[in-house]
Amino acid sequence: MKNKNIIAKLKTSGLKGRGGADFPTYLKWQAFLDANSDKKYIVANGSEGEPATLKDSYIVKNYPADLIAGLKLALELSPKNSQAFIYLRKDYYKKYKKHLEKIIGNLPITVFREKGGYLSGEETTLCQEIENKIQRPRIKPPYPVQVGIHGRPTLINNIETFYHVAQIAKGQYKKTRFYTILGKALHKGVFELPLDYSLEKILKSTGNFPTFDYFLQVGGGASGEIILPKEIKRKATGSGSIVIYDKEKTDPWTLMLGWINFFMKENCDKCTPCREGTYRLREMIRDQKIDKKSLEDLFFVLENTSFCALGKMVVLPFRSAIKKLL
């Protein structure tokens, strides 16, 4: 059976979502197929609001046909009146809408302009935006694959995930992923390289291995973890972003202040842990006074009681930077 064939291929491939959560793609697609409804929705999430991440834009620009082919495969798992969306942040929408629509043709795929900011990439907020409701996250469970847009089963994957699904269907998947390399890099840009490459191998193979005292931020330009040179045998995580910093020329306090200002600006103010936690963290960073006991209590609350992923993600960059750079 055609439908089951693509899910079997996804399982064999070992593909995991490329939005940062690393959830096995075949499990989400199987749950979507099994969900009982006479109409379903599919969304390619191209919000990409994380600083220093450009891979989704690169894919939409260079491989739009593969993105749409991946969506088409998901539509084949769905009832006939189902609908798909390519969900793009504002500048991507402006750049790519017309070209995408030419390739889409008569397929039931809509290019959708994101209304909000960073939090709009959170999957339940995304559903709210497409429904034209308030731009805030919902309680999970139920997950969108069970109850999503207009209460219907909704399959949400990152744009890169749909690209790889198309490659898998054609038998062309080579267990690669896209890496964004920025910062103090000789060759900035997006590179498609094997999944099993270490950070060291990624930097060397792209001509970006630093010749100065450096550190990296890996996984995102705000939520990414600080990685020291002695740790570069590790693989890239999260969104695959790698930012190179010159250690001598980078003030950790200024760097962290930029991160916390970003999180304070982008949180929705819905939940107390995230709203108040980011504010208290900003006070410590602004004053350059870290009380370790208070900081760990704050991190515990953010990680364990924040309503959505934004508050939970705040912890990793600051914990790693404070430990490794101060």
Secondary structure, 3 states (H helix, E strand, C coil): CHHHHHHHHHHHHCCECCCCCCCEHHHHHHHHHHCCCCCCEEEEEECCCCCCCCHHHHHHHHCHHHHHHHHHHHHCCCCCCCEEEEEECHHHHHHHHHHHHHHHCCCCEEEEECCCCHHHHCHHHHHHHHCCCCCCCCCCCCCCCCCCHHHCCEEEEEHHHHHHHHHHHCCCCCCEEEEEEEECCCCCEEEEEECCCEHHHHHHHCCCCCCCCEEEEECCCCCCEEECHHHCCCECCCCCEEEEEEHHHCCHHHHHHHHHHHHHHHCCCCCHHHHHHHHHHHHHHHHCCCCHHHHHHHHHHHHHHCCCHHHHHCHHHHHHHHHHHC
